[in-house]
């Protein structure tokens, strides 16, 4: 998660492929969910394959706010997966 650029998002599937373990999507999602350092380790940048803002320990509203904030700060970004 530390390698996800500010203002960018990736899916859990993309994250599992980057980790060279495409079958570990659920384990990766569970590990992301246990992250206690929400902003330091940017788990809010990982979204569902359909672009949905899936679970976030700080609440979906906060995940959306963080992604929107990052997009505004850099003038680009996304809160949904671009297909």
N, C-alpha and C positions, 0 to 999 in steps of 0.2 A: 504493500500500500504506500510505502514511503516513496516509491518511484512514480506514482501517478502525479502528473504535472498539475500545478495550481490551476483551477478553472476548468479542468478536464474531468471526464468520467470514463469509467470502463465498466463492463458487466462482470458478474461473478464468473460467467463462462470464460470471458477473456482473461480474467485473473487466473483461473485454473489452468488455462493453456499457457500463460506466461510462466507458471510454476511447473510446467511440463507434467501436469497431472490432471488431464481433462475430466476425469471421473470424480474428482474431489470437490465438486461444486458445493455440496451440502456442508462438507467439513470446513471449507473456506468461509462460507456464509456464517457458520457457527462461530468460527474463530473471530471473524470480523465483529460479530455480535458481542463478543466478550471483551472487546477492546475498551479499556478504561481511559485511554488517552485520546478521546474523540478528535480533538483538533490537531494535536501533535502528530498522531498517526491517523492520516486522513481517510478513515473508513467511510466517511460520508460520500466519498467520490466513487464508490462502488454501487452500481444500480442493477436493477433487474434486466434480463435480456429483452424485455418488451419496452424498456425505457422507464419502467415504474420506479418510484422511489421506495424500494422495499425497506424493511426493518432497519431501525437505527436506535441504539440505546438511549440517545438523547431526545428521541421523538422524531417522527417524520417531518413535523413542522420545522424543527431545527435543522434537519438535513436539507430541506428545501431552502431555508434561509441561508445556510452556509454556501450552498451551490449558487444561489442567486447572488449572494454577496461577492463571491469569487468572480463570477461572470461580470458583475458591474466594475469591480476593481481593475480587471485587466481588459475590459471592454469586449470580451468574447466569452465563450463558455456555453455550457448547456446544463439543463437539469433533466433532459430527456435524451435517450439514445437517438442519434441521428442515423437513419438507415440509408 
